[in-house]
Amino acid sequence: MEYKILSFISEFDLVEAVNSDIKKGWLPQGGVSHARTHGISNYYMQAMIKE
């Protein structure tokens, strides 16, 4: 099994990357995580797995 984490500042970019990886056989693992650094930058993250 392979595991990776996608991380983007833009929610739109994360959605595009997740959809692209799904077409390549990857599956989302869990839900989207959100983090804010220094109260300025937002990061959206999604764990992905591939068997």
Summary of the structure (lengths in Angstrom):
residues: 51
radius of gyration: 11.4
end to end distance: 4.4
largest distance: 36.8
contacts: 120
relative contact order: 0.37
helix: 25%
strand: 55%
